[in-house]
Each structure stands twice: as C-alpha cells, then as structure tokens.
C-alpha cells in the first residue's frame, strides 16, 4: 500500500510540473487513456486465466450485480435527500 501512495504522490508532482512545462495536457490525457485501456486488458487476461474466478463466475457475478444495484440505489437516495434538504429550490 505504501508503494501505491508513493507512486501516486510522485505522479501527482510530475503532473504539476508537466502542467507548467507543456502548453497543452492533451499528450498526458492520451497517455492516461492508453494506460487505462492497457490495465483493463491486463485485468481481463488475469481474470480469464484464473480458474477459481472462472469456476465461481456465476456466484461472483450475482454478488457483483447486487453490489452494483445497491450502490446505484444508495447514490440515488443520497442525491435525492441532498437535493430535498440542502438545495431547496425557491422555498426561501
């Protein structure tokens, strides 16, 4: 975990410096997009090659669906509460 924090912090400072030196951040944005696609591909290869995950995909998929639906429902509920009680429209 410490390695993740160190790498993130180092990347943060490199990004700050790059922002000062570069006129546009488009090259960095493009590199980030390529890195994300590459990481997703590698993750897919890792999951597809894992016999334990593939053998239990039906169970894992169900739990993933339950967690995703719960997260979405919770997010919608919190936004509704925030809009209703914090961002009152025209009630003042």
N, C-alpha and C positions, 0 to 999 in steps of 0.2 A: 504494500500500500504506500509505503514511503517513496518507492520508485515512481509510482503514479503521480504523487503530489509534486515530486521534484521535476519530473518531465513536464507536467502541466505548467508549473511555475516558470520553468526555463522557456517553454513555448510562448507563454504569456509575454515575457520580456523580449523575446525575439520578435514577436508580433508588434510590440510597441516600437521597437527600433525600426522594423521594416516599414511601419506606417510613416515614420519620419523620413526615411530614405526614398521610398517609392512614391511616385506621383499617383499611382492607382493601385488598389488592392485586388484587382481582377486576377493577376497571376496567383496570388495567395488563395483566393476563393476557388480558382480552378484546381489547385493542388489539394485543397481540403476536400473538394468534391471527389477527386480521383482517389484520395486516401480512404474516404468513407466507402466508396464502391468496392475498393480492394479489400477493406476489412470485412464488409458484408459477404463478399465472395469467399474469403478465407473462413469466416464463421460458418457459412453454408457447407463448405467442404468438411470442416470439423464435425458438424452435427451429422452430416450424411455418412461420415465414416465411423461414427460412434455406434457400435452395436447395441449398447444399453439404451441409448436415447431412441434409436430407431425401433427397438423392440417394445418400448413403452410409449411410443408416439401417440397412440390413441388416448392414453391416460393423461400424458403431459399436455396434449392438445386441448383436452377438456378443461384442465386446470388453467391453461393459458387463456382460453375463452372466458372462463368465469372471472379471472382476474381482470381481463381487458374490459369486460362489460361492467364489472364493479367499479373500475377506475373511471370509466366514462360516466356512469351514473352518478358517482360521487362528485366528479368535476362539475357536471351539470347542476347538481343540487347546491354546491357551494356558490357557483356563479349566480344562481337564482336568488340565494339568500343575500349575497353581497349586493346585487342589484336592487333587491327589495328594501334592505335595511340601511345600506350605506349610500348608495347612489339613488336617492329618491328623486324622481323626475317631477318637477313642478309642484311639489307638495308644500313648499316653504312659503 
